[in-house]
Amino acid sequence: MPRYKITIEYDGTPFSGWQMQANGHSVQDQLARAIERFTGVRAIPRGAGRTDAGVHARGQVAHVDLERPWPTETVRNALNFHLRPAPVVILACEQVDQTFDARFSAKARHYLYRIVTRRSPLALDRDRAWQIGVTLDAEAMQEGARHLLGYHDFTTFRASQCQAKSPLRTLDTLTVRSEGENVFIATSARSFLHNQVRSMAGSLKLVGEGKWKPERMREALEARDRRACGLVAPACGLYFMAVDY
């Protein structure tokens, strides 16, 4: 059976997340239905990461095995046709060998968290950023972010219901930059714990507001206690940007 790697963009607002749910309203459900409408055969796409409800993607990756070979452009165009009107789009498709696995072959995953610092409500960016009505100190946030880089026990920054066997992870990058009224938090690692990025972003927001000193990020990390986490940033500001293989 030929295996296809697909790169996916989606607005996570109307979905219960990537993972298939009993209510049938996940991104994975939408893709499986589109594949079946195209091929006539039920096939489940396997994703590189399980985004939560409301989280968006600009470069989610999945693989799927089809019953017969198709030109990659045909697969991309047919899936996009059958996905309408859902806010899910196939950006690229390529045929890969059976050793490729969207999840287990990944060498790095890249996320971006977006904060908008303005008092007026968001119109065009509603549900696509975390709105905060005060200016944030991006330099202080960057100073706090450096305390999380490297190999650590990230118990403080993972959800209590996280199913990962170990809280140990290596955080390769965590950068904060401001651009006008936007503050962008970018991070990369081979893998992340459940809610890790949103937990780090929420705590860094407190640093940006001056409620935490930058060193508080190190203290929270070393506490290895979920209660030491500042807050969990809302899902609407998080984007799954890309996967390296």
C-alpha positions, 0 to 999 in steps of 0.5 A: 500500500503506498504511503503519503505524507501530507502537510496540513493547515487548519483553523482549530476554532471549531474542532475538538482538537486533532485526535478523533473524538466520540463526537466526530468533530476533530481534524483527524475525523475531517481528514478521514472522511475526506479520504474515504469520499475520495478513495471509497476506502476508510483510512485513518491519517496519523499525525505528528502531534495532537493539538488541543481544541482551539489550537491552529496549525500551519504545518501539521504533518500526517501520513496515510496508507491508500489502497492504490497509488495516486499522483500526489497532486491528485491526492492533494486536490481531491482531499481539498475538494472533499474537505470543504467547507471545513477550515482544513487545507492540504498544503502539500502531498508526497509519496514516502516509503513505509519506514516514514511515520509522521509521529515517530520519524519527527526530529523536531516540532516547532510551535508559535504562540501569539499575544496581541497587546491592545485594549480594543477587541479583536475583529480579524484576529478573534480566536487567533491570538491571546488578547491582553490589554497591557504592554508586555516587556518582551526583553524580560520575557526573553530573559525568563525564557532562557531559564527553560532551555535544555534538558529538564524535568518539566513537571511544572509546565505539563498538564496534570492529565498528561499521559507521557511516561516521563516529564523529562524533555529537551527544549531546543529553542524558546524565543520572545520577540515583539512586533508592534502590538504583537508578541511572539513566543517561538519554541522548538523541541523533538517533543512536548508534554501536554500543555507545555507550550501554553503553560510556558507562554502563560508564565512568561506573560506574567514576567512580561507584565512585571508580576514575576521576575525573570528568575521566577521561571527557573524557580518554577521549573525547579519546583517540579510542581504543577502548582508553581506554574503561572497559568495556562495560556488559551488555546487560540494563540497557539500554532503548530508551525512545522515538523522536521524529519 
